[in-house]
Amino acid sequence: MLFLKRVIFFGETRETIFWLKLLKDTNIPEQKIADSMLNDSEEPARIIGSIQKSIKNPHNKSTPNS
């Protein structure tokens, strides 16, 4: 169940990023505001994407000491 929630969250985040980029291209919000919203949306997507990758490949972890 938790895996499914991560998949849904990741998909929703990616869709939000898509719409924010589209909105940014219309120049409706100020550039600074649009960039801030995109950054705020991309960070959780990177975190969840990283979690999904590490769950799929638990033996392929890259650590500084390995």
Rosetta constraint file for C-alpha pairs under 8 A:
AtomPair CA 1 CA 5 HARMONIC 6.41 0.50
AtomPair CA 2 CA 6 HARMONIC 6.34 0.50
AtomPair CA 3 CA 7 HARMONIC 6.28 0.50
AtomPair CA 4 CA 8 HARMONIC 6.16 0.50
AtomPair CA 5 CA 9 HARMONIC 6.01 0.50
AtomPair CA 6 CA 10 HARMONIC 5.99 0.50
AtomPair CA 6 CA 48 HARMONIC 6.89 0.50
AtomPair CA 6 CA 52 HARMONIC 7.85 0.50
AtomPair CA 7 CA 11 HARMONIC 6.15 0.50
AtomPair CA 8 CA 12 HARMONIC 6.07 0.50
AtomPair CA 9 CA 13 HARMONIC 6.03 0.50
AtomPair CA 10 CA 14 HARMONIC 6.18 0.50
AtomPair CA 10 CA 45 HARMONIC 5.86 0.50
AtomPair CA 10 CA 48 HARMONIC 6.33 0.50
AtomPair CA 10 CA 49 HARMONIC 7.08 0.50
AtomPair CA 11 CA 15 HARMONIC 6.21 0.50
AtomPair CA 12 CA 16 HARMONIC 6.15 0.50
AtomPair CA 13 CA 17 HARMONIC 6.26 0.50
AtomPair CA 13 CA 41 HARMONIC 6.54 0.50
AtomPair CA 13 CA 42 HARMONIC 7.58 0.50
AtomPair CA 13 CA 44 HARMONIC 7.62 0.50
AtomPair CA 13 CA 45 HARMONIC 5.98 0.50
AtomPair CA 14 CA 18 HARMONIC 6.27 0.50
AtomPair CA 14 CA 42 HARMONIC 7.87 0.50
AtomPair CA 14 CA 45 HARMONIC 6.83 0.50
AtomPair CA 15 CA 19 HARMONIC 6.36 0.50
AtomPair CA 16 CA 20 HARMONIC 6.08 0.50
AtomPair CA 16 CA 41 HARMONIC 7.20 0.50
AtomPair CA 17 CA 21 HARMONIC 6.09 0.50
AtomPair CA 17 CA 38 HARMONIC 6.28 0.50
AtomPair CA 17 CA 41 HARMONIC 6.21 0.50
AtomPair CA 17 CA 42 HARMONIC 6.83 0.50
AtomPair CA 18 CA 22 HARMONIC 6.28 0.50
AtomPair CA 19 CA 23 HARMONIC 6.05 0.50
AtomPair CA 20 CA 24 HARMONIC 5.98 0.50
AtomPair CA 20 CA 34 HARMONIC 7.21 0.50
AtomPair CA 20 CA 37 HARMONIC 7.41 0.50
AtomPair CA 20 CA 38 HARMONIC 6.39 0.50
AtomPair CA 21 CA 25 HARMONIC 6.24 0.50
AtomPair CA 21 CA 38 HARMONIC 7.31 0.50
AtomPair CA 22 CA 26 HARMONIC 6.71 0.50
AtomPair CA 23 CA 27 HARMONIC 6.90 0.50
AtomPair CA 23 CA 28 HARMONIC 6.68 0.50
AtomPair CA 23 CA 29 HARMONIC 7.50 0.50
AtomPair CA 23 CA 34 HARMONIC 7.97 0.50
AtomPair CA 24 CA 28 HARMONIC 6.75 0.50
AtomPair CA 24 CA 29 HARMONIC 6.61 0.50
AtomPair CA 24 CA 31 HARMONIC 7.12 0.50
AtomPair CA 24 CA 34 HARMONIC 5.72 0.50
AtomPair CA 24 CA 35 HARMONIC 7.99 0.50
AtomPair CA 27 CA 31 HARMONIC 7.13 0.50
AtomPair CA 29 CA 33 HARMONIC 6.33 0.50
AtomPair CA 29 CA 34 HARMONIC 5.94 0.50
AtomPair CA 30 CA 34 HARMONIC 6.18 0.50
AtomPair CA 31 CA 35 HARMONIC 6.05 0.50
AtomPair CA 32 CA 36 HARMONIC 6.20 0.50
AtomPair CA 33 CA 37 HARMONIC 6.20 0.50
AtomPair CA 34 CA 38 HARMONIC 6.16 0.50
AtomPair CA 35 CA 39 HARMONIC 6.10 0.50
AtomPair CA 36 CA 40 HARMONIC 6.12 0.50
AtomPair CA 37 CA 41 HARMONIC 6.24 0.50
AtomPair CA 38 CA 42 HARMONIC 6.01 0.50
AtomPair CA 39 CA 43 HARMONIC 6.22 0.50
AtomPair CA 40 CA 44 HARMONIC 7.45 0.50
AtomPair CA 41 CA 45 HARMONIC 6.75 0.50
AtomPair CA 42 CA 46 HARMONIC 6.21 0.50
AtomPair CA 43 CA 47 HARMONIC 6.37 0.50
AtomPair CA 44 CA 48 HARMONIC 6.09 0.50
AtomPair CA 45 CA 49 HARMONIC 5.89 0.50
AtomPair CA 46 CA 50 HARMONIC 6.04 0.50
AtomPair CA 47 CA 51 HARMONIC 6.28 0.50
AtomPair CA 48 CA 52 HARMONIC 6.14 0.50
AtomPair CA 49 CA 53 HARMONIC 6.22 0.50
AtomPair CA 50 CA 54 HARMONIC 6.21 0.50
AtomPair CA 51 CA 55 HARMONIC 6.15 0.50
AtomPair CA 52 CA 56 HARMONIC 6.16 0.50
AtomPair CA 53 CA 57 HARMONIC 6.12 0.50
AtomPair CA 54 CA 58 HARMONIC 5.30 0.50
AtomPair CA 54 CA 60 HARMONIC 7.37 0.50
AtomPair CA 54 CA 61 HARMONIC 6.76 0.50
AtomPair CA 57 CA 61 HARMONIC 7.43 0.50
AtomPair CA 62 CA 66 HARMONIC 6.85 0.50
